[in-house]
């Protein structure tokens, strides 16, 4: 069984920073792409940032220059450093990993809430 657990969310004022973590555990043997998604109330889930196993990254236009995605392959952990936060960044942030545990599958965490006050 594979688990993804996000942490690091919270309440922060506009202009502040948060650092999210996503740790994969269980029977996962290898992870290719890892991604952060977010979903605000009444909106569809959107891709925030993605990183390959080799470290190539891409970002949603709305977060470019403010968010930085990274990962530690040895620890099966991914991070999202979020700076200059805005109220519109308020959402439930989900971790996604494409990993191998006998077969290749998409795995999801349960999310961590980020709330940015104005």
C-alpha positions in Angstrom: 0.0 0.0 0.0 1.2 3.5 -0.9 0.5 6.6 1.0 1.1 10.3 0.2 1.0 12.6 3.2 1.0 16.4 2.8 2.0 18.8 5.5 3.0 22.4 6.0 -0.3 24.1 5.2 -1.8 26.8 7.4 -3.1 30.4 7.7 -0.8 33.2 6.6 -1.1 36.8 5.8 -0.8 38.1 2.2 2.9 38.4 1.3 3.9 35.6 3.6 5.4 32.3 2.9 4.7 28.6 3.5 6.6 25.4 2.7 4.6 22.4 1.9 5.9 18.8 2.0 4.6 15.6 0.5 6.1 12.3 1.7 5.5 9.0 0.0 5.6 5.9 2.0 4.7 2.2 1.8 5.5 -0.2 -1.0 6.4 2.4 -3.6 9.6 1.4 -5.4 10.1 4.3 -7.8 8.5 7.6 -8.5 8.5 9.5 -11.8 6.7 12.8 -12.0 5.5 14.4 -8.8 3.0 17.3 -8.9 1.2 19.8 -6.7 -2.5 20.5 -7.5 -4.9 22.8 -5.7 -8.6 23.2 -5.5 -10.4 26.3 -4.2 -14.0 26.2 -3.1 -16.3 26.2 -6.2 -13.4 25.8 -8.6 -11.9 22.9 -10.5 -8.7 21.3 -9.4 -5.7 22.9 -11.1 -2.1 22.0 -11.6 0.2 24.2 -9.7 3.7 22.8 -10.3 5.3 19.6 -11.5 8.8 18.0 -11.3 10.3 15.0 -13.0 12.6 12.6 -11.3 15.5 14.3 -13.0 14.5 17.7 -11.6 12.9 19.4 -14.6 10.1 21.7 -13.5 7.1 23.6 -14.8 4.6 25.9 -13.2 1.2 27.4 -13.6 1.5 31.0 -14.9 -0.2 32.2 -11.8 2.6 31.0 -9.5 5.7 31.5 -11.6 8.3 33.5 -9.8 6.6 33.0 -6.4 6.6 29.2 -5.9 9.4 26.7 -6.2 9.0 23.0 -6.4 11.7 20.5 -5.4 12.1 16.9 -4.4 14.4 14.6 -2.6 14.4 11.3 -4.4 16.2 9.4 -1.6 13.4 10.4 0.8 10.6 10.1 -1.7 9.6 13.6 -0.7 8.5 16.6 -2.6 8.3 20.3 -1.5 6.6 23.4 -2.5 8.1 26.7 -1.3 5.4 29.4 -1.6 6.5 33.0 -1.3 4.6 36.3 -1.8 1.3 34.5 -1.1 -1.9 36.1 -2.3 -5.5 35.6 -1.1 -6.2 33.9 -4.4 -3.7 31.1 -3.5 -6.2 30.0 -0.8 -7.0 26.4 -1.6 -6.6 22.7 -0.6 -3.3 21.6 -1.9 -2.9 18.1 -3.1 0.2 16.0 -3.8 0.3 13.6 -6.8 2.9 11.0 -7.7 3.2 8.6 -10.6 4.9 5.7 -9.0 5.7 2.0 -9.2 4.6 -0.6 -6.6 4.2 -3.6 -8.9 2.4 -1.5 -11.5 2.6 2.1 -12.4 -0.2 4.2 -10.8 -1.2 7.7 -10.0 -1.3 8.3 -6.2 -2.9 11.1 -4.3 -2.6 12.6 -0.9 -5.6 13.9 1.1 -4.5 17.5 0.9 -3.3 20.3 3.1 -5.2 23.6 3.5 -3.6 26.9 2.7 -5.4 30.0 3.7 -4.1 33.5 2.8 -5.7 36.4 4.5 -5.8 39.9 3.0 
